[in-house]
Each structure stands twice: as structure tokens, then as C-alpha cells.
Amino acid sequence: MNEMPKIGASENTQAETCAVCCLVKNRELNPIDIIPGGSMKILRESPTSAIIKFKAGSVEPAHHHTFGHCLLVMKGKKSVWNLSKKERYDLGDGDYLFTPAGDVHRVKYYEDTEFFLKWDGKWDMFFDEDLETAKIAIEKELANGSA
């Protein structure tokens, strides 16, 4: 294998591609145009992995994905409402959550939050409500103290 002699060698100044591994050093995130307050960096295309940040107070309207995804909160605090299962998950530093393919979910961020997200396939997003509808629904649920 051509890669074997390179293991443990000094770091190259030029990026090389490898069919087996994927190294991403740039942590510059790009704004998520469709959801205010969010930014992300795709680390791998398929299956998609990403680092995502949301500012405190941000809301993700109800949406679903073709593939399931797992997330690990690195920093911050958020709630995920899985509307398909009628469950609410409150997540903080170090918490992990798997959401199955097709499950409709919405999210509220209470603090600036950063998390790692890995889909089982290529990332996509299909909205099931608009932002204002989501904000009203979340306010109502939080006021009632229900999931």
C-alpha cells in the first residue's frame, strides 16, 4: 500500500486525499442560510458529518431527514422535541441523541451550543413548519411545562 510509508511521517504542507481517512483541520463554520443563528462545517460528505453551532435563542422549525442521525453536544444547552414520538429531550454538555430517519423534530437553543452531528447517509433537510409556527409552539409547550 502506498499509504503505509507515510504513517508517522512529518505533516505535509499540501493536503492529500485518501480513500480511507478524512482529516479536516479548518474549523471555520459557514452560516446556515435557512435557519437564523446557525452555522456549520461539513467534515465529510457521505455519510455526512458536521460540526454545528447555534446561538442562544435560536430555533430549528420542525423538520425531518432521509437518514437517521446521531449528535453529541460538545458545549451548550438545547431541547429537541421529537414530534413523531411525542418526546422531549433536554441536552447539555456531553449528551448524545439518535434521531431515526423520517422522525419529525424541532429544536430550541438556550445557550450558545456546539455539537457534532453524523447522519447515516448524505445530509438533507425537509421542513414541516415555518419558523414563526415553531416559535409559537415552543413557547406554548414551555409555558405548559409539557413535552
C-alpha positions in Angstrom: 0.0 0.0 0.0 1.3 3.4 -0.9 0.0 5.0 2.3 1.9 2.7 4.7 5.3 4.5 4.4 3.5 7.8 5.2 2.3 6.7 8.6 4.1 8.7 11.3 5.8 10.9 8.7 6.0 14.6 9.2 2.9 16.6 8.3 2.7 17.6 4.7 2.1 21.2 3.8 -0.2 20.0 0.9 -3.4 18.3 1.5 -3.6 14.8 0.1 -6.7 12.6 -0.4 -7.0 9.1 0.9 -9.8 6.7 0.2 -9.8 5.5 3.8 -9.4 8.6 6.0 -10.5 12.2 6.1 -8.7 14.9 8.0 -10.2 18.3 8.4 -8.3 20.9 10.3 -10.2 24.1 9.3 -12.9 24.9 12.0 -14.3 27.9 10.1 -18.1 27.5 10.1 -20.4 28.8 7.4 -23.8 30.4 8.2 -26.9 28.2 7.7 -28.9 30.4 5.5 -32.2 28.6 6.0 -32.0 28.8 9.9 -31.1 32.1 11.5 -28.4 31.8 14.3 -26.9 28.6 12.9 -23.5 27.8 11.3 -21.9 24.6 10.3 -18.8 23.0 8.8 -19.3 19.8 6.8 -16.4 17.5 7.8 -17.4 14.6 5.5 -19.9 14.4 2.6 -21.3 10.9 2.7 -22.1 9.7 5.2 -22.3 13.3 6.3 -20.5 14.5 9.5 -20.6 18.1 10.6 -19.7 20.5 13.5 -22.7 22.8 14.1 -23.2 25.9 16.2 -26.3 27.7 17.2 -26.6 31.0 19.1 -28.7 31.2 22.3 -32.4 31.7 21.5 -32.2 30.1 18.0 -35.0 27.7 16.9 -35.0 25.0 14.3 -38.5 24.6 12.9 -40.0 21.1 12.7 -38.2 19.1 10.0 -37.0 15.6 9.1 -34.2 13.9 7.2 -34.0 11.0 4.8 -31.4 9.3 7.1 -31.1 8.9 10.8 -28.5 11.0 12.7 -26.7 10.9 16.0 -25.4 14.0 17.7 -23.1 14.7 20.6 -23.4 18.1 22.4 -19.9 19.5 23.0 -21.0 22.7 24.7 -24.3 24.3 25.4 -27.9 23.5 26.2 -30.8 22.7 24.0 -34.1 20.8 23.8 -35.2 18.5 21.0 -38.9 17.8 20.5 -39.3 14.5 18.6 -42.9 15.2 17.3 -43.1 11.7 15.8 -42.6 10.1 19.2 -44.2 12.9 21.2 -41.0 13.1 23.4 -38.8 16.0 24.6 -35.1 15.6 25.2 -33.2 18.2 27.2 -29.5 18.0 26.2 -26.3 19.6 27.6 -22.5 19.1 27.6 -21.6 15.5 26.7 -25.2 14.3 25.9 -25.8 12.0 23.0 -29.1 11.6 21.0 -30.0 9.4 18.0 -33.0 10.5 15.8 -34.3 7.9 13.4 -34.8 8.6 9.7 -38.1 10.4 9.0 -38.8 11.4 12.6 -40.1 15.0 12.7 -38.3 17.1 15.3 -37.8 20.8 16.3 -35.1 22.3 18.4 -34.7 25.3 20.8 -31.2 26.5 21.9 -31.0 28.0 25.5 -27.3 28.8 25.3 -24.7 29.2 22.5 -24.4 25.5 21.6 -21.9 23.5 19.6 -22.4 19.8 18.6 -21.1 17.1 16.4 -23.7 15.5 14.1 -23.3 12.4 11.9 -26.0 11.2 9.5 -26.3 7.6 8.4 -26.2 8.9 4.8 -26.0 12.2 2.9 -27.4 15.3 4.8 -30.7 16.7 3.7 -33.5 18.6 5.5 -37.2 18.9 4.8 -39.2 21.5 6.7 -42.6 20.6 8.2 -43.4 24.1 9.5 -42.2 27.6 9.3 -40.0 29.4 11.9 -42.9 31.5 13.4 -45.1 28.5 13.9 -42.2 26.7 15.6 -41.5 29.6 18.0 -45.2 29.8 19.0 -45.4 26.0 19.5 -42.2 26.0 21.7 -43.4 29.0 23.8 -46.7 27.3 24.4 -45.1 23.9 25.3 -42.6 25.6 27.7 -45.3 27.6 29.3 -47.3 24.4 29.9 -44.2 22.5 31.1 -45.0 19.7 28.7 -43.1 17.7 26.0 
